[in-house]
Amino acid sequence: MSKVLITGATGFIGNHVTRLCLEKGDSVRVMVMPGEDRSPLDGMDVEFVEGNLLNPESLRAAVQGVEQLYHLAAMFAIWTKDPDLHYKINVDGARAMLLAAMAAGVEKVVFTSSVAAIGVEGDGKWATEETAFNAWPWASEYILSKFISHQMVKGLVSEGLPVSMVLPGLPFGPGDRAPTPTGTMILRTLKGQMKNYWDGGVCAVDVRDVAAGHVLAMEKGRIGESYILANRDGNMTNREFLTLIGGIAGVDKVAQTEVSGKVMLRVAKAAEMWSSLTGRAPVTTYKNTMYALQHGYVDPTKAIEELGLPQTPIETAVQDSIEWFRQHGYA
């Protein structure tokens, strides 16, 4: 039982991490933004503290008396009016949070990175924690910010930061309130909007396995090491994954027609041009579309062997996600 601080606790993954920490008896403090919706944490016995990653003074107060820190808070968006916001939050804000933790004497940190922070192998091969970043052609501000923050955290290890880094794949499951871009794939399928498919592949994983991976990394993760939190059987083409969703949901005519990458990129470029005229967020961006066309498969062997990362069947994650969306009026 430890005194822990969780940032990003109202988010999809963070909410599940919070639940697991409470279940194992931790005393949990969660950092929320001033005015942030706290309803995802309704019914949870947590201590609230207000903090802002752009305000280092608020972070110093948040970590006082804390033994462990789970830092999940980050900005994830395919487009923002201020592109620098990704760096301000995901890099500068993360650094301020971690420096505050070091100053406060926090014993262990688990930092939530992303599989976007490593490279893509291509040719159906699986990337590992050691795969060099090669995403420059499709590196959006979000992807670049996660790559830079990952390197920044590794650098802080040499300054004494007691941290393990986790790199989640694409999470699916219950509680996707936003919904996330991953959950949107399921929602659009439920609404009959995914008759087409495109080249590329995903590394799907149950969000509850990702949450368990965070807790296991806190308990067993080696300092300075990175762990991919994914599912071996979750590496599948977009068509395979969409067909799986349709089959479980009972939706016909899913992923029937292939849309070429060239067409998708032309549409994305047009969407960005329209966005520059209107100031409104585009449906997608050129770089986001390029990323979606990659076969981003990953190998979770290290986390399975060193941490004991669970491998819940992807069918279970999809089934529970579908049921949650339907029960809560999303579809």
LOVOTOR-308323 format. One record per residue (C-alpha): residue number from 0; residue in three letters; chain; x, y, z. Coordinates in steps of 0.5 Angstrom, whole numbers, plus 2048, in hexadecimal, padded with zeros to 3 digits. Each point is the difference from the previous one (the first is absolute). Example, Ala and Ser with C-alpha at 12.3 -4.5 7.8 and 13.67 -1.06 7.14 Angstrom:
BEGIN
+-----+-----+---+-----+-----+-----+
|   k |   r | c |  c1 |  c2 |  c3 |
+-----+-----+---+-----+-----+-----+
|   0 | ala | A | 819 | 7F7 | 810 |
|   1 | ser | A | 802 | 807 | 7FE |
+-----+-----+---+-----+-----+-----+
***
This chain:
BEGIN
+-----+-----+---+-----+-----+-----+
|   k |   r | c |  c1 |  c2 |  c3 |
+-----+-----+---+-----+-----+-----+
|   0 | met | A | 800 | 800 | 800 |
|   1 | ser | A | 803 | 807 | 7FE |
|   2 | lys | A | 7FE | 807 | 7FF |
|   3 | val | A | 800 | 801 | 7F9 |
|   4 | leu | A | 7FE | 806 | 7FB |
|   5 | ile | A | 7FD | 7FF | 7FA |
|   6 | thr | A | 800 | 805 | 7FA |
|   7 | gly | A | 7FB | 7FF | 7FA |
|   8 | ala | A | 7FB | 7FC | 805 |
|   9 | thr | A | 7FA | 802 | 7FC |
|  10 | gly | A | 802 | 7FE | 7FA |
|  11 | phe | A | 7FF | 7F9 | 7FD |
|  12 | ile | A | 806 | 7FC | 802 |
|  13 | gly | A | 801 | 805 | 806 |
|  14 | asn | A | 7F9 | 7FE | 803 |
|  15 | his | A | 802 | 7F8 | 800 |
|  16 | val | A | 807 | 801 | 803 |
|  17 | thr | A | 7FC | 804 | 805 |
|  18 | arg | A | 7FB | 7FB | 802 |
|  19 | leu | A | 806 | 7FA | 800 |
|  20 | cys | A | 804 | 805 | 805 |
|  21 | leu | A | 7FA | 800 | 804 |
|  22 | glu | A | 7FE | 7F9 | 800 |
|  23 | lys | A | 807 | 7FE | 802 |
|  24 | gly | A | 800 | 805 | 806 |
|  25 | asp | A | 804 | 806 | 7FE |
|  26 | ser | A | 7FE | 807 | 803 |
|  27 | val | A | 7FE | 803 | 7F9 |
|  28 | arg | A | 801 | 808 | 7FF |
|  29 | val | A | 7FE | 802 | 7F9 |
|  30 | met | A | 802 | 806 | 7FD |
|  31 | val | A | 7FB | 804 | 7FC |
|  32 | met | A | 800 | 806 | 7FC |
|  33 | pro | A | 7FC | 806 | 803 |
|  34 | gly | A | 7F9 | 800 | 7FE |
|  35 | glu | A | 801 | 7F9 | 7FD |
|  36 | asp | A | 7FA | 7FB | 800 |
|  37 | arg | A | 801 | 7FB | 805 |
|  38 | ser | A | 7FA | 7FB | 7FF |
|  39 | pro | A | 804 | 7FB | 7FD |
|  40 | leu | A | 803 | 7FF | 807 |
|  41 | asp | A | 7F9 | 800 | 803 |
|  42 | gly | A | 800 | 7FB | 806 |
|  43 | met | A | 807 | 7FF | 801 |
|  44 | asp | A | 803 | 801 | 806 |
|  45 | val | A | 806 | 805 | 7FE |
|  46 | glu | A | 803 | 807 | 802 |
|  47 | phe | A | 7FF | 805 | 7FB |
|  48 | val | A | 806 | 805 | 7FF |
|  49 | glu | A | 7FF | 806 | 7FB |
|  50 | gly | A | 807 | 800 | 7FB |
|  51 | asn | A | 801 | 803 | 7F9 |
|  52 | leu | A | 806 | 7FD | 7FC |
|  53 | leu | A | 802 | 807 | 7FE |
|  54 | asn | A | 800 | 803 | 807 |
|  55 | pro | A | 806 | 7FD | 803 |
|  56 | glu | A | 7FE | 802 | 807 |
|  57 | ser | A | 7FA | 7FD | 800 |
|  58 | leu | A | 804 | 7F9 | 7FF |
|  59 | arg | A | 804 | 801 | 806 |
|  60 | ala | A | 7FA | 800 | 804 |
|  61 | ala | A | 7FD | 7FA | 7FD |
|  62 | val | A | 806 | 7FB | 801 |
|  63 | gln | A | 801 | 802 | 808 |
|  64 | gly | A | 800 | 7FA | 804 |
|  65 | val | A | 7FF | 7FB | 7FA |
|  66 | glu | A | 804 | 7FA | 800 |
|  67 | gln | A | 7FE | 7FE | 7F8 |
|  68 | leu | A | 7FE | 804 | 7FA |
|  69 | tyr | A | 7FD | 7FD | 7FA |
|  70 | his | A | 800 | 806 | 7FB |
|  71 | leu | A | 7FB | 7FF | 7FA |
|  72 | ala | A | 7FE | 807 | 7FF |
|  73 | ala | A | 801 | 802 | 7F9 |
|  74 | met | A | 7FD | 803 | 7FA |
|  75 | phe | A | 7FE | 7FC | 7FB |
|  76 | ala | A | 7FC | 803 | 7FA |
|  77 | ile | A | 801 | 7FF | 7F8 |
|  78 | trp | A | 800 | 808 | 7FF |
|  79 | thr | A | 800 | 806 | 805 |
|  80 | lys | A | 800 | 808 | 7FE |
|  81 | asp | A | 806 | 800 | 804 |
|  82 | pro | A | 805 | 7FA | 7FE |
|  83 | asp | A | 805 | 802 | 805 |
|  84 | leu | A | 7FB | 7FE | 805 |
|  85 | his | A | 802 | 7F9 | 7FF |
|  86 | tyr | A | 807 | 802 | 802 |
|  87 | lys | A | 7FE | 804 | 806 |
|  88 | ile | A | 7FC | 7FB | 803 |
|  89 | asn | A | 803 | 7F9 | 7FE |
|  90 | val | A | 808 | 803 | 801 |
|  91 | asp | A | 800 | 806 | 804 |
|  92 | gly | A | 7FB | 7FE | 804 |
|  93 | ala | A | 802 | 7F9 | 801 |
|  94 | arg | A | 807 | 802 | 802 |
|  95 | ala | A | 7FD | 805 | 805 |
|  96 | met | A | 7FC | 7FA | 803 |
|  97 | leu | A | 806 | 7FC | 801 |
|  98 | leu | A | 805 | 805 | 802 |
|  99 | ala | A | 7FB | 801 | 806 |
| 100 | ala | A | 7FF | 7F9 | 801 |
| 101 | met | A | 808 | 800 | 801 |
| 102 | ala | A | 800 | 806 | 804 |
| 103 | ala | A | 7FB | 7FD | 805 |
| 104 | gly | A | 803 | 7F9 | 801 |
| 105 | val | A | 7FB | 7FC | 7FC |
| 106 | glu | A | 803 | 7F9 | 800 |
| 107 | lys | A | 7FD | 7FD | 7FA |
| 108 | val | A | 7FD | 803 | 7F9 |
| 109 | val | A | 7FD | 7FC | 7FB |
| 110 | phe | A | 7FF | 805 | 7F9 |
| 111 | thr | A | 7FB | 7FF | 7FB |
| 112 | ser | A | 804 | 800 | 7F9 |
| 113 | ser | A | 7FD | 7FD | 7FA |
| 114 | val | A | 801 | 7FB | 7FA |
| 115 | ala | A | 801 | 807 | 7FC |
| 116 | ala | A | 806 | 801 | 804 |
| 117 | ile | A | 804 | 7FA | 7FC |
| 118 | gly | A | 801 | 7FF | 7F9 |
| 119 | val | A | 7FB | 7FB | 7FB |
| 120 | glu | A | 804 | 7FA | 7FD |
| 121 | gly | A | 7FC | 7FF | 7FA |
| 122 | asp | A | 7FF | 7FA | 7FC |
| 123 | gly | A | 7FB | 7FD | 805 |
| 124 | lys | A | 806 | 800 | 806 |
| 125 | trp | A | 7FF | 802 | 807 |
| 126 | ala | A | 803 | 806 | 803 |
| 127 | thr | A | 804 | 7FF | 807 |
| 128 | glu | A | 802 | 805 | 805 |
| 129 | glu | A | 806 | 800 | 7FC |
| 130 | thr | A | 7FE | 802 | 7F9 |
| 131 | ala | A | 803 | 807 | 7FE |
| 132 | phe | A | 7FB | 805 | 7FF |
| 133 | asn | A | 7FE | 801 | 7F9 |
| 134 | ala | A | 7FA | 803 | 7FF |
| 135 | trp | A | 802 | 807 | 7FE |
| 136 | pro | A | 7FC | 800 | 7F9 |
| 137 | trp | A | 7F9 | 7FF | 804 |
| 138 | ala | A | 803 | 803 | 807 |
| 139 | ser | A | 7FA | 805 | 802 |
| 140 | glu | A | 801 | 805 | 806 |
| 141 | tyr | A | 7FD | 7FA | 805 |
| 142 | ile | A | 805 | 7FB | 7FD |
| 143 | leu | A | 806 | 805 | 800 |
| 144 | ser | A | 7FE | 802 | 807 |
| 145 | lys | A | 800 | 7F9 | 803 |
| 146 | phe | A | 806 | 7FE | 7FD |
| 147 | ile | A | 804 | 806 | 803 |
| 148 | ser | A | 7FD | 7FF | 806 |
| 149 | his | A | 802 | 7F9 | 800 |
| 150 | gln | A | 807 | 802 | 7FF |
| 151 | met | A | 7FF | 805 | 805 |
| 152 | val | A | 7FE | 7FB | 806 |
| 153 | lys | A | 806 | 7FB | 7FE |
| 154 | gly | A | 805 | 806 | 801 |
| 155 | leu | A | 7FD | 802 | 807 |
| 156 | val | A | 802 | 7F9 | 802 |
| 157 | ser | A | 807 | 802 | 800 |
| 158 | glu | A | 7FE | 805 | 804 |
| 159 | gly | A | 7FD | 7FC | 805 |
| 160 | leu | A | 7F9 | 7FF | 7FE |
| 161 | pro | A | 7FD | 7F9 | 803 |
| 162 | val | A | 7FC | 7FF | 7FA |
| 163 | ser | A | 7FD | 7FA | 7FB |
| 164 | met | A | 7FD | 802 | 7FA |
| 165 | val | A | 7FA | 7FC | 7FD |
| 166 | leu | A | 7FE | 801 | 7F8 |
| 167 | pro | A | 7F8 | 7FE | 7FF |
| 168 | gly | A | 7FE | 7FD | 7FA |
| 169 | leu | A | 7F9 | 802 | 7FD |
| 170 | pro | A | 7FB | 7FF | 806 |
| 171 | phe | A | 7F9 | 7FE | 800 |
| 172 | gly | A | 7FB | 7FE | 805 |
| 173 | pro | A | 7FB | 803 | 805 |
| 174 | gly | A | 800 | 807 | 802 |
| 175 | asp | A | 802 | 804 | 7FA |
| 176 | arg | A | 7FC | 806 | 802 |
| 177 | ala | A | 803 | 805 | 7FB |
| 178 | pro | A | 800 | 7FB | 7FC |
| 179 | thr | A | 808 | 800 | 7FE |
| 180 | pro | A | 802 | 7FF | 7F8 |
| 181 | thr | A | 800 | 7F8 | 802 |
| 182 | gly | A | 7F9 | 800 | 802 |
| 183 | thr | A | 7FD | 804 | 7FB |
| 184 | met | A | 802 | 7FA | 7FB |
| 185 | ile | A | 7FB | 7FC | 804 |
| 186 | leu | A | 7FB | 805 | 800 |
| 187 | arg | A | 800 | 802 | 7F9 |
| 188 | thr | A | 800 | 7F8 | 7FE |
| 189 | leu | A | 7FA | 800 | 805 |
| 190 | lys | A | 7FD | 805 | 7FC |
| 191 | gly | A | 801 | 7FD | 7F9 |
| 192 | gln | A | 805 | 805 | 7FE |
| 193 | met | A | 806 | 7FB | 7FF |
| 194 | lys | A | 7FE | 7FD | 7FA |
| 195 | asn | A | 807 | 802 | 7FD |
| 196 | tyr | A | 807 | 7FE | 802 |
| 197 | trp | A | 807 | 802 | 7FF |
| 198 | asp | A | 807 | 7FD | 800 |
| 199 | gly | A | 803 | 800 | 806 |
| 200 | gly | A | 800 | 7FC | 807 |
| 201 | val | A | 7FF | 802 | 807 |
| 202 | cys | A | 803 | 7FD | 807 |
| 203 | ala | A | 7F9 | 7FF | 804 |
| 204 | val | A | 800 | 7FF | 807 |
| 205 | asp | A | 7FB | 7FF | 806 |
| 206 | val | A | 800 | 807 | 804 |
| 207 | arg | A | 800 | 7FC | 807 |
| 208 | asp | A | 806 | 7FC | 7FE |
| 209 | val | A | 804 | 807 | 7FE |
| 210 | ala | A | 7FD | 802 | 807 |
| 211 | ala | A | 803 | 7FA | 803 |
| 212 | gly | A | 807 | 801 | 7FD |
| 213 | his | A | 800 | 807 | 803 |
| 214 | val | A | 7FF | 7FD | 807 |
| 215 | leu | A | 805 | 7FA | 7FE |
| 216 | ala | A | 805 | 805 | 7FE |
| 217 | met | A | 800 | 804 | 806 |
| 218 | glu | A | 801 | 7F9 | 804 |
| 219 | lys | A | 805 | 7FD | 7FB |
| 220 | gly | A | 802 | 804 | 7FB |
| 221 | arg | A | 808 | 802 | 800 |
| 222 | ile | A | 802 | 807 | 801 |
| 223 | gly | A | 802 | 803 | 7F9 |
| 224 | glu | A | 7FC | 7FA | 7FC |
| 225 | ser | A | 7FA | 801 | 7FB |
| 226 | tyr | A | 7FB | 7FB | 7FF |
| 227 | ile | A | 7FB | 7FF | 7FA |
| 228 | leu | A | 7F9 | 7FF | 803 |
| 229 | ala | A | 7FC | 7FC | 7FB |
| 230 | asn | A | 7FD | 7F9 | 7FE |
| 231 | arg | A | 804 | 7FB | 7FB |
| 232 | asp | A | 7FA | 7FF | 7FD |
| 233 | gly | A | 7FE | 807 | 7FF |
| 234 | asn | A | 804 | 801 | 7FA |
| 235 | met | A | 7FC | 800 | 7FA |
| 236 | thr | A | 7FE | 803 | 7FA |
| 237 | asn | A | 7FB | 806 | 800 |
| 238 | arg | A | 7FB | 7FB | 7FC |
| 239 | glu | A | 801 | 7FB | 805 |
| 240 | phe | A | 7FE | 804 | 806 |
| 241 | leu | A | 7FA | 803 | 7FD |
| 242 | thr | A | 7FE | 7FA | 7FD |
| 243 | leu | A | 801 | 7FD | 808 |
| 244 | ile | A | 7FC | 806 | 802 |
| 245 | gly | A | 7FA | 7FF | 7FB |
| 246 | gly | A | 800 | 7F9 | 802 |
| 247 | ile | A | 7FF | 801 | 807 |
| 248 | ala | A | 7FB | 805 | 800 |
| 249 | gly | A | 7FC | 7FD | 7FB |
| 250 | val | A | 801 | 805 | 7FA |
| 251 | asp | A | 800 | 7FE | 7F9 |
| 252 | lys | A | 804 | 803 | 7FA |
| 253 | val | A | 806 | 802 | 804 |
| 254 | ala | A | 807 | 801 | 7FD |
| 255 | gln | A | 7FD | 7FE | 7F9 |
| 256 | thr | A | 804 | 805 | 7FB |
| 257 | glu | A | 807 | 802 | 801 |
| 258 | val | A | 801 | 808 | 7FF |
| 259 | ser | A | 807 | 801 | 7FD |
| 260 | gly | A | 805 | 804 | 804 |
| 261 | lys | A | 801 | 805 | 7FB |
| 262 | val | A | 7F9 | 802 | 800 |
| 263 | met | A | 800 | 800 | 808 |
| 264 | leu | A | 806 | 805 | 800 |
| 265 | arg | A | 7FD | 804 | 7FA |
| 266 | val | A | 7F9 | 801 | 805 |
| 267 | ala | A | 805 | 801 | 806 |
| 268 | lys | A | 803 | 806 | 7FC |
| 269 | ala | A | 7FA | 803 | 7FE |
| 270 | ala | A | 7FD | 7FF | 807 |
| 271 | glu | A | 806 | 804 | 803 |
| 272 | met | A | 7FF | 806 | 7FA |
| 273 | trp | A | 7F9 | 801 | 802 |
| 274 | ser | A | 802 | 800 | 808 |
| 275 | ser | A | 805 | 805 | 7FE |
| 276 | leu | A | 7FA | 804 | 7FD |
| 277 | thr | A | 7FB | 7FF | 805 |
| 278 | gly | A | 804 | 7FF | 807 |
| 279 | arg | A | 7FD | 7FA | 801 |
| 280 | ala | A | 803 | 7F9 | 802 |
| 281 | pro | A | 801 | 7FC | 7FA |
| 282 | val | A | 7FD | 7F9 | 800 |
| 283 | thr | A | 807 | 7FD | 7FF |
| 284 | thr | A | 807 | 803 | 7FE |
| 285 | tyr | A | 805 | 7FE | 7FB |
| 286 | lys | A | 805 | 7FD | 805 |
| 287 | asn | A | 7FA | 7FD | 804 |
| 288 | thr | A | 7FE | 7FC | 7FA |
| 289 | met | A | 807 | 7FE | 7FE |
| 290 | tyr | A | 801 | 7FD | 807 |
| 291 | ala | A | 7F9 | 7FD | 7FF |
| 292 | leu | A | 803 | 7FC | 7FA |
| 293 | gln | A | 806 | 7FD | 804 |
| 294 | his | A | 800 | 7F9 | 802 |
| 295 | gly | A | 802 | 802 | 807 |
| 296 | tyr | A | 801 | 7F9 | 803 |
| 297 | val | A | 803 | 800 | 807 |
| 298 | asp | A | 803 | 7FA | 804 |
| 299 | pro | A | 7FE | 800 | 808 |
| 300 | thr | A | 805 | 7FA | 802 |
| 301 | lys | A | 804 | 804 | 804 |
| 302 | ala | A | 7FA | 803 | 804 |
| 303 | ile | A | 7FD | 7F9 | 800 |
| 304 | glu | A | 806 | 7FC | 803 |
| 305 | glu | A | 803 | 806 | 805 |
| 306 | leu | A | 7F9 | 803 | 802 |
| 307 | gly | A | 7FB | 7FA | 7FF |
| 308 | leu | A | 7FC | 804 | 7FC |
| 309 | pro | A | 7F9 | 7FD | 7FF |
| 310 | gln | A | 7FE | 7FE | 7F8 |
| 311 | thr | A | 7F8 | 801 | 801 |
| 312 | pro | A | 7FD | 7FE | 7F9 |
| 313 | ile | A | 7FF | 805 | 7FB |
| 314 | glu | A | 7F9 | 7FE | 7FF |
| 315 | thr | A | 7FF | 801 | 808 |
| 316 | ala | A | 802 | 807 | 7FF |
| 317 | val | A | 7FC | 801 | 7FA |
| 318 | gln | A | 7FA | 7FD | 803 |
| 319 | asp | A | 800 | 804 | 806 |
| 320 | ser | A | 801 | 806 | 7FD |
| 321 | ile | A | 7FA | 7FF | 7FB |
| 322 | glu | A | 7FC | 7FF | 806 |
| 323 | trp | A | 802 | 806 | 804 |
| 324 | phe | A | 7FF | 804 | 7FA |
| 325 | arg | A | 7F9 | 7FE | 7FF |
| 326 | gln | A | 7FE | 800 | 807 |
| 327 | his | A | 802 | 807 | 801 |
| 328 | gly | A | 7FD | 802 | 7FA |
| 329 | tyr | A | 805 | 802 | 7FB |
| 330 | ala | A | 7FE | 7FB | 7FB |
+-----+-----+---+-----+-----+-----+
***
